[in-house]
Amino acid sequence: MYLNQAITLKFPKPRDGEYTVSGWIKCPPDSRAILRFLTAGTPSDSVDGLHWAAKGGWYKYLPSSGESEHFEVRAMFDEYVHGTPEVRIERWFGNGEIEIYLQGHGSQPHTLFWGSDDAYSNFVDTNWGLIERFPLSSCLVTAGEPKSWDALNRLQSCKGSLTNSTELAADIRKIALERLQEYSYDVLVIDIDSLNSPIVTHDRTYFEATRYARALGIVPVDARIINPGSKEYTAVLWRSLIALLQAARPRPVFITWQNHKTEITDSKAASPNWKSVSLLNRKELGKLGFLDFHSSVSGGEVASQHRNLRELVKLHPFILDEHLSTIERPFSLEIVSMPLEVKELPKFTLQGMPRHFEVSVDVLVANNYRDKNLLLTLDLESQDGAPADENLSAYSIARSKMEGIDYYRYFPSIQGSKTVTFKVGLPDHIRCIGIGIKQVRELDPVFISRIEILSDVIIDVPIVSNIDQPRRG
């Protein structure tokens, strides 16, 4: 794994009081990492082999030769004097790439935690594994919203505001998910209760209504406060969660609540067992495929039984949904793999297509290309071989009386180049025998550089066209 800032190592307390941390590290000479034991006590309560840290606790530098080196640190602590130490590996300085492999604690997922200080402390206290803290303590609810340029201009005009509040700057700039994508981790855990706070809408976007935002004049005086639990708030949170899943893909996302007694998902269950939900209802969260595990028991008492993150992840390795999973499918058929103009593109006749498939298209248009002018056309027939003749609007497929179109799907708004994926599902008695791409009206040139059919089942489809045979996968 790669070290971002700091990783907490949580493992069972040794009976003899001696902590052993070992593994391999590859750290460039211009960067440095330390192994830190955060404990009670004072500099006079020395620990053999370790240095006292000004911020408290004890530490030791790890090798930084630029080569992969083995390290082993043993430290004996007196529980009466030092308490139970929190063990961390931290980046001390430098921006170089630090790679670490730990041994002796089993294979553990590198868990990134996003939540408040209290939620993080609670999570660390009740879980065993490798845990890293995401640097933001808010910004989840509005992460999927567009930037507010008016609020951004106000923020930049306030001296020192960008450095005094990292969360506010990230919220206004909408960079929380960008920062998330910069991190190396295996599993993302979010504490949804601690990440929800009142929001306001301004300049066609939403952002958090914090005290600091009010003090800087970011929140308009007459702003309407939108509180957690309302229908509008839930819609904003929902958009953010979808954007979060897309940013985390294909890594699993766990969700945890504080001060609620909830049950760990049954390994044989098709979906999580939601016993207590504070913000979104069970049906909505079920669609996301999130996993829930309690962080405290009813009444706020910390659970005495520690959970091993490795076992939870092992229990649910692939509970993913359409937003979290990648667009690749086990089987694919590439129809076009070279740039072609739409007017030169033939209609592709297909046979034996599955009922459910995706069509992925790489398209290039002018920056001012007109919306709803580019279509994916579908040739459909019934079981008896006759052309289909029914309303398929329930399957998001429209029908046109214009010559050469019939059944179709609109391309979304495109400016320049874009990859567009159409999900196609058909009734049992209808099958697709051909696809094409067509402009409603001949406007600017449209170029297609790739058309690929993706499916979860084997595609063995003869293609009739004047283009060379495609690759099969």
Secondary structure, 3 states (H helix, E strand, C coil): CECCCEEEEECCCCCCCEEEEEEEEECCCCCEEEEEEECCCCCCCCCCCCEECCCCCEEEECCCCCCEEEEEEEEECCHHHHCCCEEEEEEEECCCCCEEEEECCCCCCEEEEECCHHHHHHHHHCEEEEEEECCCCCCCCCCCCCCCHHHHHHHHHCCCHHHHCHHHHHHHHCCHHHHHHCCCCCEEEEECCCCCCCEEEECCEEEECCHHHHHCCCCCCCCCCECCCCHHHHHHHHHHHHHHHHHHCCCCEEEECCCCCCCCCCCCCCCCCCCCCCCCCHHHHHHHCCEECCCCCCCCCCCCCCEEHHHHHHHCCCCCCCCCCCCCCCEEEEEECCCEEHHHCCCEEECCCCCEEEEEEEEECCCCCCCCCEEEEEEEEECCCCECCCCCHHHCCEECCCCCCCEEEECCCCCCEEEEEEEEECCCCEEEEEEEEEECCCCCCCEEEEEEEEECCCCCCCEECCCCCCCEC
